[in-house]
Amino acid sequence: FVETDLLALDDVEFFAGKERSQEEWFHVLNGLLARGARVVLSADRHPSAISGLEARLESRLTAGLVVAIDPPALETRLGILKNKNRAECFEFPDPVLRQIAERCPVEDLDRILHQLNALLETQGGGAMVDLLNDLLPGASARLSLDAAKAGIDNGRFP
C-alpha cells in the first residue's frame, strides 16, 4: 500500500470480531491517510452499527463522510433499462421494461435483459411475457445449456 493513491474496500463489516485483521487494517488506514491517500469504504450498515468493531477503528471509519446509499427508485431503474435497451439494440417494448424495473433489483437488470434476449433467440420468438415471467425473481426457469448451444450453433449468438 506504500504507493497507493486510492484504496477502495467493500464489506468492511467482515472485520467485525477479527482483532488481528482490525489491528493491521488500522495501521494500513493510518498510513494511507497520513500520506493523503483517498480511502473509499463500503459496508452493509453504518460503522457504529457493526458490533465487534474496535472503538478506534469505528472512530476512524466515521471521521470521514458517511453516506447511506439507497437502491435506485423505479423510474431510475426504468431509465437504466431503456438506455440498455437502446445501447444493446434490443427491441423490448416499454411495458416489458417496466415489468422488469418493478420486479428486479438494479444489480439484476442487465442480466435479465440479456437472458430474455437469449431466450427469445433460442426459442425463435414466442410469448415474451411468459419468458419474462420465467426469468423474473421467484421463477426457476433458466436458459438451458442445450438451448444456448443450439443458439450458438445457429449463429444467433456471437
LINWO-V698578 format. One line per field, one symbol per residue. ss: DSSP state (H for helix, E for strand, L for the rest). burial: I if it has 9 or more other C-alpha atoms within 8 Angstrom, else O. A space follows every 50 residues. Layout:
ss = ???
burial = ???
This chain:
ss = LLLLLEEEELLHHHHLLLHHHHHHHHHHHHHHHHLLLEEEELLLLLHHHL LLLLHHHHHHHHLLLLLLLLLLLHHHHHHHHHHHHHHLLLLLLHHHHHHH HHHLLHHHHHHHHHHHHHHHHHLLLLLHHHHHHHHLLLLLLLLLHHHHHH HHHLLLLL
burial = OOOOOOIOOOIIIOIIOOIOOIOOOIOIIOOIIOOOIIIOIOIOOIIOOI OOIOOOIIOOOIOOOOOOOOOOOOOOIIOOIIOIIIOOOOOOOOOIIIOI IOOIOIOOIIOIIOIIIIIIIIOOIOOOOOIIOIIIOOOOOOIOOOIIOI IIOOOIOO
